[in-house]
Amino acid sequence: MATLSAYPDQNPSFDHHPPPPLPPSPPAIPAMSQQSENLYFDSVAETTENNVVSNSAMLLLPSPPLPPIRTSIPPQNLNPNPNPISPRFNENHVPPTLLHVSFNQDFGCFSSGTDRGFRIYNCDPFREIFRRDFDRGGGIGNVEMLFRCNILALVGGGADPQYPVNKVMIWDDHQSRCIGELSFRSEVRGVRLRRDRIVVVLEQKVFVYNFADLKLLHQIETIANPKGLCEVSQSAGKLVLVCPGLQKGQVRVEHYASKRTKFIVAHDSRISCFALTQDGGLLATASSKGTLVRVFNTFDGTLLQEV
């Protein structure tokens, strides 16, 4: 569980008229047209689980509309960097150390966390479309995008983390600052975002929050999960969450729409990785042995394919 806090901002606006032109600086991550232009958080939630200190927050995301989709980057500015690398990096010419890589929800972009900040890349055509390097510390161990909008979830990492490794920072790149945070008593292993949910993965727990009001909806006990394995579907109105179960080689599937939980014994050894389809209907798993990939129906647990 988490301590949730936020930073003051101006009053929210829910005007869904077309957004104004993209401001010249700083460049923002392109927004998806399906993404809500404004999100407003204002809630109080409480729990008594050991991992959570308290839940109490009012989180206000930016009242200015999200910038329009950017279809191209000017040739003279392919690598915009509102925060130039500090002199200590320029003097030594030391390349950044890669700490994290992950795709966004539609696999059109991917993000990378380094020991200096984070970068966003377009997949096809491949190019770097945005970067932000921090002057102090700067290590980002986890970057989770929300499609192509300017809201990201950041977790510190590396030898000199930008943020504590037990906090999830909600970053608004339109404002170039953090607008809220979720604090835990242990290290955050992973974060997953949907338009309506925030999922935080700890070593042996998974927390599910409502994105609209930051209310804690569910917490799940898992086996030791140092990789932060967790996947969520992205289909609107149909939330399926997959995480490790309580036994070696077991995965747990939560169907929130039908309020069903399904346990699947996928392998004899520990789960190494898994992937979920966008609609949450199919699950592919692999174990630490690395010899088989198995595909399951998430609704009834049927093994459909083994490769």
C-alpha positions in Angstrom: 0.0 0.0 0.0 1.1 3.5 -0.5 1.3 7.0 0.8 -0.2 9.2 -1.9 0.7 12.9 -2.1 0.3 15.6 -4.7 1.5 19.0 -5.6 -0.7 22.1 -5.9 -2.0 23.1 -9.3 -4.7 25.3 -10.8 -8.3 24.3 -11.0 -9.1 21.5 -13.4 -10.9 22.1 -16.7 -12.9 19.5 -18.6 -13.1 21.3 -21.9 -12.9 18.7 -24.6 -12.7 21.1 -27.5 -9.7 20.7 -29.9 -6.5 21.6 -28.1 -4.5 24.7 -29.0 -1.3 24.3 -31.1 1.7 22.7 -29.5 3.8 25.2 -27.6 7.3 25.7 -28.9 9.0 24.7 -25.7 9.3 22.4 -23.9 8.3 19.7 -26.4 5.7 17.3 -25.0 5.1 13.6 -25.7 2.5 13.4 -28.5 -1.0 12.8 -27.2 -3.4 10.1 -28.5 -6.8 11.4 -29.6 -8.5 8.8 -27.5 -6.8 9.9 -24.3 -8.8 12.2 -22.0 -7.5 15.7 -22.1 -7.7 16.2 -18.4 -7.6 13.8 -15.5 -8.6 14.7 -12.0 -7.7 12.9 -8.8 -9.4 13.7 -5.5 -9.9 10.8 -3.1 -9.2 9.4 0.3 -8.6 5.6 0.7 -7.5 3.7 3.7 -6.1 0.2 4.3 -4.4 -1.7 7.1 -2.1 -3.9 5.1 1.5 -3.9 6.3 3.0 -2.6 3.0 0.9 0.5 3.0 1.3 3.5 5.2 -1.8 5.5 4.2 -3.7 6.6 1.2 -4.8 10.2 1.1 -4.4 12.5 -1.8 -5.7 15.1 -4.1 -3.9 14.8 -7.4 -4.6 17.4 -10.1 -3.4 16.8 -13.6 -2.8 19.7 -15.9 -5.8 21.9 -16.8 -4.3 22.9 -20.1 -5.4 20.5 -22.9 -2.9 17.9 -24.0 -0.9 18.9 -27.1 -2.1 17.5 -30.5 -0.5 14.5 -32.1 2.8 15.4 -33.6 3.3 13.6 -36.9 6.9 14.7 -37.6 9.9 16.2 -35.9 11.7 19.1 -37.5 15.0 17.9 -39.1 17.0 20.4 -37.1 15.6 19.2 -33.8 15.4 15.4 -33.9 16.7 15.0 -30.3 15.0 17.8 -28.3 16.4 18.0 -24.7 14.9 20.6 -22.5 17.4 19.7 -19.8 20.9 19.6 -21.5 23.3 17.1 -20.1 25.2 18.6 -17.2 28.9 19.6 -17.7 30.2 16.7 -15.7 28.8 14.3 -18.4 30.1 16.5 -21.3 33.6 16.7 -19.9 33.9 13.0 -19.5 32.0 12.0 -22.6 30.6 9.0 -20.8 27.7 7.4 -22.6 24.5 6.8 -20.5 23.9 3.5 -18.9 20.7 1.8 -19.9 18.5 0.8 -16.9 15.1 0.0 -18.4 13.2 -0.4 -21.7 9.5 -0.9 -22.2 6.9 -0.4 -25.0 3.8 1.8 -24.6 0.4 0.2 -24.7 0.0 0.1 -28.5 3.6 -0.8 -29.2 4.0 2.3 -31.4 6.7 3.8 -29.0 9.1 2.6 -26.4 10.8 4.3 -23.5 14.2 3.9 -22.0 15.4 4.8 -18.5 19.1 5.6 -18.1 21.4 6.8 -15.3 20.7 10.4 -16.5 17.0 10.5 -17.3 14.6 9.0 -19.8 14.1 8.9 -23.6 11.1 8.2 -25.9 11.5 6.6 -29.3 9.1 6.0 -32.2 9.1 2.5 -33.5 8.2 2.9 -37.2 10.0 4.9 -38.5 12.5 4.4 -35.8 13.8 7.7 -34.3 14.3 9.4 -30.9 11.4 11.8 -30.5 12.1 13.1 -27.0 14.6 13.0 -24.1 14.9 14.5 -20.7 18.3 14.4 -18.9 18.4 15.5 -15.2 21.2 17.6 -13.9 21.4 15.9 -10.5 21.5 12.2 -10.1 19.1 11.3 -12.8 18.8 7.5 -12.6 15.4 6.3 -13.8 14.9 2.6 -13.3 11.4 2.4 -14.7 9.5 4.4 -17.2 5.8 3.6 -18.0 4.1 5.6 -20.8 0.4 6.1 -21.1 -0.1 5.6 -24.9 1.3 8.8 -26.4 0.2 11.4 -23.9 2.4 13.6 -21.7 1.7 11.6 -18.5 4.3 9.0 -17.4 5.1 7.0 -14.3 8.7 7.2 -13.2 10.7 5.2 -10.6 14.2 6.0 -9.6 17.0 3.5 -10.3 20.7 3.0 -10.8 23.6 4.1 -8.6 22.3 7.6 -8.3 18.5 7.5 -8.6 16.6 10.7 -9.4 13.8 9.6 -7.1 13.5 7.1 -4.3 13.2 3.5 -5.5 10.2 3.0 -3.2 8.1 5.8 -4.9 6.1 6.0 -8.2 6.3 9.5 -9.5 3.5 10.8 -11.8 5.3 13.0 -14.2 3.6 15.5 -16.5 6.0 16.5 -19.2 3.7 19.2 -20.4 4.5 21.0 -17.1 8.0 19.5 -16.8 7.4 18.4 -13.3 6.0 15.7 -11.0 2.4 16.2 -10.1 2.0 13.4 -7.6 3.6 10.3 -6.0 2.8 7.0 -4.5 5.1 5.9 -1.6 5.7 2.4 -0.4 7.7 0.7 2.3 9.6 -1.5 -0.1 11.2 -1.1 -3.5 8.8 -0.7 -6.5 9.5 -3.5 -9.0 7.2 -2.5 -11.8 4.3 -0.2 -12.9 1.6 -0.7 -15.5 -0.8 1.9 -16.7 -4.3 1.9 -18.4 -6.5 4.8 -19.0 -8.5 3.8 -16.0 -6.0 2.0 -13.7 -2.5 2.3 -12.2 -0.9 -1.0 -11.2 2.1 -1.0 -8.9 4.2 -4.2 -8.4 6.3 -4.8 -5.3 8.4 -7.9 -4.4 5.4 -9.9 -3.1 2.4 -7.6 -3.7 0.4 -6.0 -6.5 -1.7 -2.9 -5.9 -4.5 -1.8 -8.3 -5.6 1.9 -8.2 -8.4 3.7 -10.0 -6.9 6.3 -12.2 -9.8 8.7 -11.8 -9.6 9.1 -8.0 -6.6 7.1 -6.9 -8.7 4.8 -4.8 -7.1 1.5 -3.9 -9.3 -1.1 -5.5 -7.4 -4.4 -5.0 -4.2 -5.8 -3.6 -2.8 -9.2 -4.5 -0.3 -11.5 -2.7 2.3 -13.1 -5.0 5.3 -15.3 -4.8 8.6 -13.5 -4.8 8.6 -11.4 -7.9 11.9 -9.5 -8.3 11.3 -8.8 -12.0 8.0 -7.1 -11.3 6.1 -9.4 -13.7 2.6 -8.1 -14.3 0.5 -7.4 -17.4 -2.9 -5.8 -17.9 -5.3 -5.8 -20.9 -6.0 -2.5 -22.7 -9.5 -3.1 -24.1 -11.9 -0.5 -22.8 -14.3 -1.8 -20.2 -12.6 -5.2 -19.9 -9.8 -5.3 -17.4 -7.7 -8.5 -17.2 -4.7 -8.6 -15.0 -2.0 -11.3 -14.9 0.6 -11.7 -12.2 2.5 -14.6 -10.6 0.5 -16.8 -8.2 1.6 -18.0 -4.8 3.4 -21.2 -6.1 6.3 -21.8 -8.3 5.3 -21.9 -12.0 1.8 -20.6 -11.3 0.2 -17.5 -12.8 -2.9 -15.7 -11.5 -5.5 -14.2 -13.9 -8.0 -11.6 -12.6 -11.1 -11.0 -14.7 -12.4 -7.9 -13.1 -15.5 -7.5 -15.4 -16.8 -11.0 -14.5 -15.2 -10.9 -11.0 -13.4 -14.2 -11.7 -10.0 -15.4 -10.6 -8.2 -18.2 -12.5 -5.0 -19.9 -11.4 -3.0 -21.6 -14.2 -0.1 -23.9 -13.5 1.9 -22.9 -16.5 5.4 -24.5 -15.8 7.2 -26.7 -13.3 9.9 -24.1 -12.8 9.7 -20.4 -12.0 7.9 -18.1 -14.4 10.5 -16.0 -16.2 8.2 -13.8 -18.4 4.7 -13.6 -19.8 2.8 -11.5 -22.3 -0.9 -10.8 -22.6 -3.0 -9.9 -25.7 -4.6 -6.5 -25.8 -8.1 -7.9 -25.1 -6.7 -10.2 -22.3 -7.9 -13.4 -24.0 -4.6 -15.1 -24.5 -1.5 -15.4 -22.3 2.0 -16.6 -23.4 4.4 -17.8 -20.7 8.0 -18.9 -20.4 9.9 -20.4 -17.5 13.4 -20.0 -16.2 14.4 -23.1 -18.1 13.9 -21.2 -21.4 12.9 -24.3 -23.3 9.1 -23.8 -23.9 6.7 -21.0 -24.6 3.1 -21.9 -23.8 -0.1 -20.1 -24.8 -3.2 -20.3 -22.6 -6.8 -19.2 -22.8 -7.1 -16.9 -19.8 -10.8 -17.5 -19.3 -10.6 -21.2 -18.6 -6.9 -21.9 -18.4 -6.8 -24.2 -21.4 -3.4 -24.8 -23.0 -3.7 -23.9 -26.6 -0.2 -24.0 -28.0 3.2 -25.1 -26.9 6.3 -24.0 -28.8 
